[in-house]
Amino acid sequence: DSALIIILIVCFARKNEEEEMNSWDISYQKAEEFVNKLNLTEKVNLLFGTQNMKGSSNIIEDESEKQYLCAGQIDPFENPKVKFKGMCLQDGPAGVRSAKGTSISWQASINSAATFNKKLMYDVGKAQGEEFKKKGINTVLGPCANMLRSPQGGRSWESYGDDPFLTGICSKEVVKGIQSSGVIATLKHFVGNDQETYRKASSSNIDLQVLMDIYIEPFYRAIHDADLGAIMTAYNSINNTYCNENNHLLEDILRDMLGFRGFIMSDWWGVYSDHPNTIKSGLDLNMPGGYNVNSNDEEHKYDNYGREHSYWTHLEDYVKENKVEEKRIIDAATHIIATMYQMNQMEDFPDIDLYKEVKTEETKKLQRIAATESQVLLKNEGILPLKKQKISKIAKS
């Protein structure tokens, strides 16, 4: 009996030690040591990336080159004091984007929500995370936790419907699954992004109680119940201030009230100016930016691709001109590196290869199970077949 008690005590102590070593506090300690070894240029270079959405288009013709281009990347750099391999960020909620059929095309999240099966959603998230990691992708740009408010919402299928509780449970399980594989999950779009029409010019005006109870509820669950690693801001404004420039939203609510400890990134080309406030707001990572990248002029649309055209190329100058405190740069860089430490990505992470074959018979079977369980049967109580007058009434409504 004494020997058994000793064994149990040792096992319990080891378990506590492992949990402590995996805590955010330890990850931040490591990140602070890492960032302290960087010069200002290297710190700034962690905060904005190269965008490679053109990699899936005809701009790059060499297919062998495309397989090493993520939707966004933080570039590696050489420093004898530290080792940094860079970060690859890739869509998304339906699986690895631009993979040329080498990954599972997972069903829409709105279908997964219809299963009401928490274990299944966790298993799908875990399988997705494993696929991303095998291809050398650090950060999954998903899942999506926006509320379905408009049937015309272009991203509605990526989320889990109009119920904040259900969306929170689904988001939590998928995030837990993804991150169990050592890949960072990104819950998006924070917040109030419920339509596509004029999404970069619209403002979702929401009072605090409704904002917290409905729109932020899924993010809260993923932060507290799934140890969420990253959040992506929305294109739209909240109460007439752009989400990625909204200090009240990002610092007061997300950091202070919700206790979020990962990093906050913009949506692609979601930073709209080079004003110093875009970094002061609490945004950590500008992905990626460029002055004319949203132009409708097809001939010149891609002229400003690449990190050299990002608005945040000015950050180093802003620090030197005392427009931005270096502490804000250090905090943002530390948030990013700490998250990578938290997911054990700073050493021995796979090289990028989007075309690496990762489908297995097990994942194919899992997708079939998910598709089967997502089917919803409705009971016909005299509605069908539709009569002519009912058709007319539906059309008019």
C-alpha positions in Angstrom: 0.0 0.0 0.0 2.8 2.4 0.9 4.5 1.7 -2.4 1.3 2.4 -4.3 0.8 5.7 -2.5 4.3 6.7 -3.3 3.8 5.9 -7.0 0.5 7.8 -7.1 2.2 10.8 -5.5 5.1 10.8 -8.0 2.6 10.4 -10.9 0.5 13.3 -9.6 3.6 15.5 -9.1 4.8 14.7 -12.7 1.4 15.5 -14.1 1.4 18.9 -12.2 4.9 19.6 -13.5 3.9 18.8 -17.1 0.8 21.1 -16.8 2.9 23.8 -15.3 5.5 23.5 -18.1 2.7 23.8 -20.7 1.1 26.9 -19.1 0.9 30.3 -20.7 3.1 31.7 -17.9 6.0 29.5 -18.9 5.4 30.2 -22.6 5.5 33.9 -21.9 8.7 33.6 -19.9 10.3 31.8 -22.9 8.9 34.4 -25.3 10.2 37.3 -23.3 13.7 35.8 -23.3 13.4 35.3 -27.0 12.2 38.8 -27.9 14.8 40.4 -25.6 17.5 39.0 -27.9 16.1 40.7 -31.0 16.9 44.2 -32.3 14.1 46.6 -33.2 14.0 45.6 -36.9 13.6 41.9 -36.0 10.8 42.7 -33.5 8.9 44.7 -36.1 9.4 42.1 -38.7 7.4 39.6 -36.6 4.4 41.9 -36.7 3.5 41.9 -40.4 3.8 39.2 -43.0 4.1 38.4 -46.7 0.7 37.6 -48.2 0.6 35.0 -50.9 -3.0 34.8 -51.9 -1.6 35.2 -55.4 0.0 31.8 -55.0 -3.3 30.2 -55.8 -3.8 32.3 -58.9 -2.1 32.6 -62.2 0.3 35.2 -61.0 2.8 32.5 -60.1 3.0 29.9 -62.9 5.5 27.6 -61.3 3.5 24.9 -59.4 6.5 23.8 -57.5 6.9 27.3 -56.1 3.2 27.5 -55.1 3.4 24.5 -52.8 5.7 26.5 -50.4 3.6 29.6 -50.3 1.0 29.9 -47.5 -1.9 32.4 -47.6 0.3 34.4 -45.3 3.8 34.0 -43.8 5.9 35.6 -41.2 9.3 35.3 -42.7 12.2 33.6 -40.9 15.3 35.7 -40.0 18.9 34.9 -39.1 20.1 35.8 -35.6 22.9 33.9 -33.9 21.1 34.3 -30.6 17.8 32.8 -31.6 16.4 30.3 -34.0 13.2 31.4 -35.9 11.8 29.4 -38.7 9.0 31.7 -39.5 5.2 31.1 -39.4 2.9 29.8 -42.1 -0.8 30.8 -41.9 -3.3 29.0 -44.1 -7.1 28.8 -44.6 -9.2 27.5 -43.2 -12.5 26.2 -41.8 -13.0 23.6 -44.6 -9.4 22.3 -44.5 -6.1 23.2 -46.1 -6.6 25.7 -48.9 -4.8 25.4 -52.3 -3.7 21.8 -51.5 -4.5 20.4 -55.0 -6.5 17.5 -53.6 -3.9 16.3 -51.1 -6.1 17.1 -48.1 -9.7 16.3 -47.1 -12.2 18.9 -48.2 -14.2 19.0 -44.9 -17.9 19.7 -44.9 -19.2 23.2 -44.1 -19.3 24.1 -40.4 -23.0 24.9 -40.6 -23.4 21.2 -41.3 -21.2 20.1 -38.5 -23.3 22.2 -36.1 -26.3 20.2 -37.2 -24.8 17.0 -35.8 -25.0 18.2 -32.1 -22.1 15.8 -31.6 -19.3 17.3 -29.5 -16.9 14.4 -29.9 -17.4 14.3 -33.6 -16.5 18.0 -33.9 -13.4 17.5 -31.7 -12.4 14.6 -33.9 -12.8 16.6 -37.1 -10.8 19.5 -35.6 -8.1 17.1 -34.5 -7.9 15.5 -38.0 -7.8 18.9 -39.6 -5.0 20.0 -37.2 -3.0 16.9 -38.1 -3.3 17.6 -41.8 -2.2 21.2 -41.4 0.8 20.2 -39.2 2.0 17.5 -41.6 2.2 20.2 -44.3 4.2 22.6 -42.1 1.3 25.0 -41.4 1.6 26.7 -38.0 -1.7 28.5 -37.9 -5.1 27.5 -39.1 -7.3 30.5 -40.2 -10.4 29.0 -38.6 -12.8 28.1 -37.3 -15.4 30.9 -37.8 -17.7 31.9 -34.9 -19.8 34.7 -36.4 -23.6 34.7 -36.0 -25.8 33.9 -39.0 -27.8 37.0 -39.2 -28.4 37.4 -43.0 -29.2 34.5 -45.4 -27.0 36.4 -47.8 -24.0 36.4 -45.5 -21.2 35.1 -47.6 -19.4 33.5 -44.8 -22.4 32.0 -43.0 -21.6 28.5 -44.1 -18.2 28.8 -42.4 -19.8 29.3 -39.0 -22.3 27.3 -36.9 -25.6 29.2 -37.1 -27.5 31.8 -35.2 -27.3 30.3 -31.7 -24.5 31.7 -29.6 -24.5 28.8 -27.2 -24.3 26.2 -29.9 -21.7 28.2 -31.8 -19.6 28.5 -28.6 -19.7 24.7 -28.0 -18.9 23.9 -31.6 -16.0 26.5 -31.7 -14.6 25.2 -28.4 -14.5 21.6 -29.6 -13.0 22.3 -33.0 -10.4 24.6 -31.4 -9.5 21.9 -28.9 -9.2 19.4 -31.6 -7.0 21.5 -33.9 -4.7 22.6 -31.1 -4.3 19.1 -29.8 -2.2 18.5 -32.9 0.2 21.4 -32.0 -1.3 23.8 -34.5 -2.7 27.3 -33.6 -6.4 27.7 -34.2 -7.7 31.2 -35.2 -11.2 32.0 -34.2 -12.7 34.7 -36.5 -14.0 37.3 -37.3 -13.9 39.4 -34.1 -16.7 40.6 -34.1 -20.1 41.4 -35.6 -19.1 40.4 -39.2 -22.5 39.0 -40.2 -22.8 40.2 -43.8 -20.6 40.6 -46.9 -22.2 43.6 -48.5 -20.0 46.7 -47.8 -18.3 44.7 -45.1 -15.3 47.0 -45.1 -17.5 50.1 -44.8 -20.3 49.0 -42.6 -20.6 49.4 -38.8 -22.3 46.9 -36.6 -23.8 49.0 -33.8 -24.4 46.8 -30.8 -24.8 47.6 -27.1 -22.5 46.0 -24.6 -24.9 43.4 -23.2 -26.0 42.1 -26.6 -22.4 42.2 -27.8 -21.2 40.1 -24.8 -24.2 37.7 -24.6 -24.6 36.9 -28.3 -21.6 38.0 -30.5 -18.7 37.5 -28.1 -20.1 34.5 -26.2 -18.5 31.9 -28.7 -15.1 33.6 -28.4 -15.3 33.6 -24.6 -16.0 29.8 -24.6 -13.0 29.1 -26.9 -10.7 31.2 -24.8 -11.7 29.8 -21.5 -12.5 26.2 -22.4 -10.1 25.5 -25.3 -7.0 27.7 -24.6 -7.5 29.5 -27.9 -4.3 30.6 -29.6 -5.3 33.3 -32.1 -8.1 35.6 -33.0 -8.7 37.4 -36.3 -10.4 40.8 -36.4 -13.3 41.5 -38.7 -13.3 43.9 -41.6 -16.3 45.9 -40.3 -16.5 48.5 -37.6 -18.1 48.1 -34.2 -20.0 51.1 -33.0 -18.3 53.2 -35.8 -14.7 52.2 -35.0 -12.9 49.6 -37.2 -12.5 46.4 -35.2 -8.7 46.3 -35.7 -8.4 49.9 -34.5 -10.8 49.5 -31.6 -8.8 49.6 -28.4 -11.9 49.1 -26.3 -12.8 45.9 -28.1 -9.3 44.5 -28.3 -7.7 45.6 -25.0 -10.6 46.3 -22.6 -12.8 43.4 -23.6 -10.7 40.8 -25.3 -7.5 41.1 -23.2 -8.8 42.4 -19.8 -12.4 41.1 -19.5 -11.9 37.8 -21.4 -8.3 37.1 -20.4 -7.2 36.2 -23.9 -3.4 35.4 -24.0 -2.8 34.5 -27.6 -2.2 36.9 -30.5 -4.6 39.1 -32.5 -4.3 39.4 -36.2 -6.1 41.4 -38.9 -8.1 39.8 -41.7 -6.2 39.9 -45.0 -5.8 43.5 -46.1 -8.0 44.4 -43.1 -5.7 47.3 -41.9 -6.8 50.3 -43.9 -4.2 53.0 -43.1 -0.7 53.6 -41.9 -1.8 55.6 -38.9 0.1 54.7 -35.6 -3.3 53.9 -34.0 -3.5 50.6 -36.0 -0.7 49.2 -33.7 -1.8 51.1 -30.6 -5.2 49.5 -30.6 -3.9 46.1 -29.5 -3.6 44.4 -32.9 -0.4 42.2 -32.9 -0.1 41.0 -36.5 -1.0 42.9 -39.7 -1.7 40.2 -42.4 -0.6 41.5 -44.6 -1.5 44.9 -46.3 -0.6 46.9 -49.3 -1.7 50.2 -50.7 -3.5 49.0 -53.8 -4.1 45.4 -53.0 -7.9 46.0 -53.0 -7.9 47.9 -56.2 -10.5 47.0 -58.9 -7.9 47.8 -61.5 -7.0 44.3 -62.6 -3.9 45.5 -64.5 -2.3 46.9 -61.4 -4.1 44.9 -58.7 -1.0 43.0 -57.7 1.5 45.8 -58.0 1.9 46.2 -54.3 2.0 42.5 -53.2 4.7 41.7 -50.7 5.7 42.8 -47.2 7.6 45.8 -48.5 4.3 47.4 -49.3 2.6 46.8 -45.9 1.5 49.8 -44.0 3.5 48.5 -41.0 6.8 48.9 -42.7 6.6 52.3 -41.0 6.5 50.9 -37.5 10.2 51.2 -36.9 10.1 54.8 -38.0 7.2 55.4 -35.7 9.1 54.1 -32.7 12.1 56.3 -33.6 9.9 59.3 -34.0 8.2 58.6 -30.6 4.8 58.1 -32.3 4.6 54.5 -31.0 6.2 53.2 -27.8 8.7 50.3 -28.3 6.9 48.5 -25.4 3.8 48.1 -27.7 6.1 46.5 -30.3 7.6 44.2 -27.7 4.2 43.2 -26.3 2.9 42.3 -29.8 6.0 40.3 -30.7 5.8 38.5 -27.3 2.1 37.6 -27.9 3.0 35.9 -31.2 6.1 34.0 -29.9 4.4 33.0 -26.7 1.6 31.4 -28.7 4.1 29.5 -30.8 5.9 28.2 -27.6 2.5 27.3 -26.1 1.9 25.0 -29.1 5.5 23.6 -29.0 6.3 25.0 -32.5 9.6 26.7 -31.8 11.6 23.5 -32.5 11.3 20.6 -34.9 8.2 21.9 -36.8 7.7 20.3 -40.3 8.8 22.2 -43.4 6.1 23.8 -45.6 4.7 21.6 -48.3 1.1 22.3 -49.2 1.0 19.5 -51.8 2.1 16.8 -49.4 -0.4 13.9 -49.5 -2.0 13.6 -46.1 -5.4 12.0 -46.8 -5.9 8.7 -45.1 -8.7 6.1 -45.1 -9.4 7.1 -41.5 -9.9 10.8 -42.4 -12.1 9.9 -45.4 -14.2 7.7 -43.1 -14.5 10.5 -40.6 -15.7 13.0 -43.2 -18.3 10.5 -44.4 -19.5 10.0 -40.8 -19.7 13.8 -40.3 -21.6 14.2 -43.5 -24.0 11.5 -42.6 -24.7 12.8 -39.1 -25.3 16.3 -40.4 -28.3 15.3 -42.4 -31.5 16.8 -41.0 -34.9 15.3 -41.6 -38.0 17.5 -41.3 -41.4 16.1 -40.5 -44.1 16.9 -43.0 -47.3 17.9 -41.3 -49.4 19.0 -44.2 -46.9 21.5 -45.6 -46.0 19.3 -48.6 -47.0 19.1 -51.4 -47.2 22.9 -51.7 -50.4 24.3 -53.0 -50.4 27.1 -55.6 -51.7 29.7 -53.1 -48.9 28.8 -50.7 -46.3 29.1 -53.4 -47.7 32.5 -54.3 -47.6 33.6 -50.6 -44.0 32.4 -50.1 -42.9 34.3 -53.3 -44.5 37.5 -52.1 -43.0 37.3 -48.6 
